[in-house]
Structure formats: C-alpha cells, structure tokens
Amino acid sequence: MGKSTPALILYFASCLVYVFSVAFHWDAAITLLVKPIITPAIYFYYWQESSGRVGLLPSLVIWFFFIGDMLILVEFENLLIPLILLNLSAYLIIGYYLTKDILRLKNPEISSHTILIICLVIAFLLSLLYAALTLVFTSSDANYELLAVYGIILVLLAIETVLFYILKNNQAGFFLAISVLCLVVCDLFYVLYNYYAQLEVFIIINVFCQAFSFYFIVKYFLYRNELLNLEEKYE
C-alpha cells in the first residue's frame, strides 16, 4: 500500500457515503460529517503524490470548490453570487493552465475531422447554455448577466478541453476532459434542481459529479506536472 493510498480510500469512502446519504435521505448529520472530509482527503492525496510540492494555483482551485461546497452545506443566505464567483475563479485558473498547454503545442495537426468534432461540440454546448438560460431564467431576472457570463466561460473551458484532448491525447488531457464533463453536468443539474424542478434525480446527479470531480481534477494537475517535468528533462 502506497503512502497516499489511505487518503485516497478515505476520499472515495467519503464520496460514496455522501452520495448515498443524499440519495437515500439518511440523517442530515451524516452529510454534515462526511462532506467536509472529501476535499481535505483528496488534497492530502495530492500533497503526498506531489511529494509536498503542491502548486499554489491548483491548490486554490481545490479550495475554491471546497468553500463553495461548505456554503451550500450550511445553507448560506444569498448563495448564488458567492458560489458563482468561487466557481468562476476555479474555472479561470484551469483555463489559464489549459491555454498555456494549447499554446505550447508545436505544429498541431488539425484535420477536417477535428474541425467537425469541435464544431459539433460548440453547437451542443451553446444549445445547452441557451436552453438552461431560457428554460430556467429570463432576462429580467436578477444576476441574469452574471449567469450568462458564467455559462459562457464554462462553455469556453469545455471547448478548449475538447480541442486539447483531440490535439494532445495524453493522460492529462483525459483527466481534464472527465473533470470538465463532471463540472458541466454538476452545474447544469444544480441549476435544474434549485431553479427549475426539485426532482430527486437532479440532486443525485449533481452531488455524484461534484464529489467525484475532485479526483479527476487532482489527477489532471499531477499528470500535467509529470509531463512537464519529462519534457524539461529531454529538452
């Protein structure tokens, strides 16, 4: 058993108990107990796997999401704006790293097949954003503009992720793609549950994607650092 294995086991166990506590309506005390464990457990795993050389910005991504989760957990009043700002900060940091990685690609091969896939992804994501904004909100709603900006940035992040994964099909790109997929689904079903219809399946999908997304985010940063170190070694 590796030194980081206990932290990973604690993380997955906490995620499962948290998801089950929501899905099966267990005592609220269980949720209050296990949810705050999820982020520290995966961060400790990140710290051990990186031999203590954790990055400041990746750490901020994890803790921004953690603060947002805690605000939801304690049912903080006027939650929407703080939650949007925290998530946007995390998305912008991920987008910053992703943009740097795309710009570092040397002579990427962009075929017509690649262009077609990217166009389909753009069309799908924009349709999803339009449907979410028109079905759930109206232009007269407070914070509509902020929500639109939030949605656009998330769509741009998803498009960048698909582009990077197609051009550089490596482990970092794979984990980033899963991370962004989880984030998109998580945000979509959070909005649907809280502002459209409080169907139980919506909140279960939301908490499942939210809880397990941390693993893929951390793996992205770990593999990204590993690949960068290898490239520097052979330059």
C-alpha positions as CSV (number, residue, x, y, z in Angstrom):
1,M,0.0,0.0,0.0
2,G,1.4,3.4,-1.1
3,K,1.7,6.2,1.4
4,S,-1.1,8.1,-0.5
5,T,-3.5,5.1,-0.6
6,P,-5.2,5.8,2.8
7,A,-6.0,9.3,1.8
8,L,-7.5,8.1,-1.5
9,I,-9.5,5.4,0.3
10,L,-10.8,8.0,2.7
11,Y,-11.8,10.2,-0.2
12,F,-13.7,7.6,-2.1
13,A,-15.4,6.3,1.1
14,S,-16.5,9.8,2.0
15,C,-17.8,10.4,-1.5
16,L,-19.8,7.2,-1.5
17,V,-21.3,7.8,1.9
18,Y,-22.1,11.4,0.9
19,V,-23.9,10.4,-2.3
20,F,-25.8,7.6,-0.5
21,S,-26.8,10.0,2.3
22,V,-28.4,12.3,-0.3
23,A,-29.9,9.5,-2.4
24,F,-31.4,7.6,0.5
25,H,-32.2,10.5,2.7
26,W,-30.0,9.4,5.6
27,D,-29.8,11.6,8.7
28,A,-28.5,15.1,7.9
29,A,-25.8,14.7,10.5
30,I,-24.1,12.1,8.3
31,T,-23.9,14.5,5.4
32,L,-22.6,17.2,7.7
33,L,-19.9,14.8,8.9
34,V,-18.6,13.3,5.7
35,K,-18.9,16.1,3.1
36,P,-16.2,18.3,4.8
37,I,-13.8,15.3,4.7
38,I,-13.9,14.9,0.9
39,T,-11.8,17.9,-0.1
40,P,-9.1,17.6,2.6
41,A,-8.7,13.9,1.9
42,I,-8.1,14.4,-1.9
43,Y,-5.9,17.4,-1.2
44,F,-3.8,15.3,1.2
45,Y,-3.6,12.7,-1.6
46,Y,-2.4,15.5,-4.0
47,W,0.1,16.7,-1.5
48,Q,1.6,13.2,-1.0
49,E,1.6,12.3,-4.7
50,S,3.4,15.5,-5.5
51,S,5.9,14.9,-2.6
52,G,4.8,18.1,-0.9
53,R,5.5,20.3,-4.0
54,V,1.9,21.4,-4.5
55,G,1.2,24.3,-6.8
56,L,-0.5,27.5,-5.4
57,L,-3.0,27.8,-8.3
58,P,-4.0,24.1,-8.3
59,S,-4.5,24.4,-4.5
60,L,-6.7,27.4,-5.0
61,V,-8.8,25.5,-7.5
62,I,-9.5,22.8,-4.9
63,W,-10.1,25.1,-2.0
64,F,-12.4,27.5,-4.0
65,F,-14.6,24.5,-4.7
66,F,-14.4,23.4,-1.1
67,I,-15.5,26.8,0.2
68,G,-18.4,26.8,-2.3
69,D,-19.4,23.3,-1.0
70,M,-19.3,24.4,2.6
71,L,-21.5,27.4,1.8
72,I,-24.1,25.1,0.2
73,L,-23.8,22.7,3.2
74,V,-24.5,25.4,5.8
75,E,-27.2,26.9,3.5
76,F,-25.6,30.2,3.4
77,E,-28.0,33.0,2.5
78,N,-27.8,34.8,-0.8
79,L,-25.6,31.9,-2.0
80,L,-25.8,32.4,-5.8
81,I,-23.3,35.2,-6.3
82,P,-20.5,33.9,-3.9
83,L,-20.9,30.4,-5.4
84,I,-20.6,31.8,-9.0
85,L,-17.6,33.9,-8.1
86,L,-15.8,31.0,-6.4
87,N,-16.5,28.6,-9.3
88,L,-15.6,31.2,-11.9
89,S,-12.2,31.7,-10.1
90,A,-11.5,28.0,-10.2
91,Y,-12.6,27.7,-13.9
92,L,-10.4,30.6,-14.9
93,I,-7.4,29.1,-13.2
94,I,-8.0,25.8,-15.0
95,G,-8.5,27.7,-18.2
96,Y,-5.2,29.5,-17.7
97,Y,-3.3,26.2,-17.4
98,L,-5.2,24.8,-20.4
99,T,-4.5,27.8,-22.6
100,K,-0.8,27.6,-21.7
101,D,-0.8,23.9,-22.7
102,I,-2.5,24.6,-26.0
103,L,-0.1,27.4,-26.9
104,R,2.8,25.0,-26.1
105,L,1.7,22.5,-28.8
106,K,4.1,22.5,-31.7
107,N,2.7,22.2,-35.2
108,P,-0.6,20.6,-34.1
109,E,-2.4,18.6,-36.8
110,I,-5.9,20.0,-37.3
111,S,-7.8,17.8,-39.7
112,S,-11.3,18.3,-41.2
113,H,-12.4,15.6,-38.8
114,T,-11.1,17.5,-35.8
115,I,-12.8,20.7,-37.0
116,L,-16.1,18.8,-37.4
117,I,-15.9,17.4,-33.9
118,I,-15.1,20.8,-32.4
119,C,-18.0,22.5,-34.3
120,L,-20.4,19.8,-33.1
121,V,-19.2,20.3,-29.5
122,I,-19.6,24.1,-29.8
123,A,-23.1,23.7,-31.2
124,F,-24.1,21.3,-28.5
125,L,-22.7,23.3,-25.6
126,L,-24.2,26.6,-26.9
127,S,-27.6,24.9,-27.3
128,L,-27.3,23.6,-23.7
129,L,-26.4,27.0,-22.5
130,Y,-29.3,28.6,-24.4
131,A,-31.7,26.0,-23.1
132,A,-30.5,26.5,-19.5
133,L,-30.8,30.3,-19.6
134,T,-34.2,30.4,-21.4
135,L,-35.9,27.5,-19.6
136,V,-34.8,28.4,-16.1
137,F,-34.2,32.1,-16.2
138,T,-35.4,35.2,-18.0
139,S,-33.5,38.3,-19.0
140,S,-35.5,40.3,-16.3
141,D,-34.1,38.0,-13.5
142,A,-31.6,39.5,-11.1
143,N,-28.0,38.4,-11.9
144,Y,-29.0,37.2,-15.4
145,E,-26.0,38.8,-17.0
146,L,-23.7,37.2,-14.4
147,L,-25.2,33.8,-15.0
148,A,-24.8,34.3,-18.8
149,V,-21.1,35.2,-18.3
150,Y,-20.7,32.2,-16.0
151,G,-22.2,29.9,-18.6
152,I,-20.1,31.3,-21.5
153,I,-16.9,30.8,-19.5
154,L,-17.8,27.2,-18.7
155,V,-18.6,26.6,-22.4
156,L,-15.3,28.1,-23.5
157,L,-13.5,25.9,-21.0
158,A,-15.2,22.8,-22.3
159,I,-14.4,23.7,-25.9
160,E,-10.7,24.3,-25.0
161,T,-10.7,21.0,-23.2
162,V,-12.1,19.1,-26.2
163,L,-9.6,20.9,-28.5
164,F,-6.6,20.0,-26.3
165,Y,-7.7,16.4,-25.8
166,I,-8.0,15.9,-29.6
167,L,-4.7,17.6,-30.4
168,K,-2.8,16.1,-27.4
169,N,-4.4,12.8,-26.5
170,N,-2.5,12.1,-23.3
171,Q,-3.3,11.2,-19.7
172,A,-3.5,14.8,-18.5
173,G,-6.0,15.7,-21.3
174,F,-8.1,12.6,-20.5
175,F,-8.4,13.5,-16.8
176,L,-9.1,17.1,-17.7
177,A,-11.9,16.1,-20.1
178,I,-13.5,14.0,-17.4
179,S,-13.1,16.8,-14.9
180,V,-14.8,19.4,-17.1
181,L,-17.6,17.0,-18.1
182,C,-18.3,16.5,-14.3
183,L,-18.3,20.2,-13.7
184,V,-20.6,20.9,-16.6
185,V,-23.1,18.2,-15.6
186,C,-22.8,19.2,-11.9
187,D,-23.6,22.9,-12.6
188,L,-26.4,22.0,-15.0
189,F,-28.2,19.8,-12.6
190,Y,-27.6,22.2,-9.7
191,V,-29.4,24.8,-11.7
192,L,-32.2,22.5,-12.8
193,Y,-32.8,21.3,-9.2
194,N,-32.7,24.6,-7.5
195,Y,-34.4,26.8,-10.1
196,Y,-36.4,24.6,-12.4
197,A,-37.8,21.4,-10.7
198,Q,-36.7,19.8,-7.5
199,L,-36.6,16.3,-8.9
200,E,-34.6,13.9,-6.8
201,V,-32.6,12.5,-9.7
202,F,-31.3,16.0,-10.4
203,I,-29.7,16.4,-7.0
204,I,-28.3,12.9,-7.0
205,I,-26.5,13.5,-10.3
206,N,-25.3,16.9,-9.0
207,V,-23.8,15.5,-5.8
208,F,-22.3,12.5,-7.6
209,C,-20.5,14.6,-10.2
210,Q,-19.5,17.2,-7.7
211,A,-18.0,14.8,-5.2
212,F,-16.0,12.6,-7.7
213,S,-14.8,15.5,-9.9
214,F,-12.1,16.3,-7.3
215,Y,-10.3,13.1,-8.1
216,F,-10.1,13.9,-11.8
217,I,-9.0,17.5,-11.2
218,V,-6.2,16.4,-8.9
219,K,-5.1,13.7,-11.4
220,Y,-5.0,16.3,-14.2
221,F,-2.6,18.5,-12.2
222,L,-0.5,15.6,-11.2
223,Y,-0.1,14.2,-14.7
224,R,0.4,17.7,-16.1
225,N,3.3,18.3,-13.8
226,E,4.7,14.9,-14.6
227,L,4.6,15.5,-18.4
228,L,6.1,19.0,-18.0
229,N,9.0,17.5,-16.0
230,L,9.6,14.9,-18.6
231,E,9.6,17.5,-21.4
232,E,12.1,19.7,-19.5
233,K,14.3,16.6,-18.8
234,Y,14.6,15.8,-22.5
235,E,14.9,19.3,-23.9
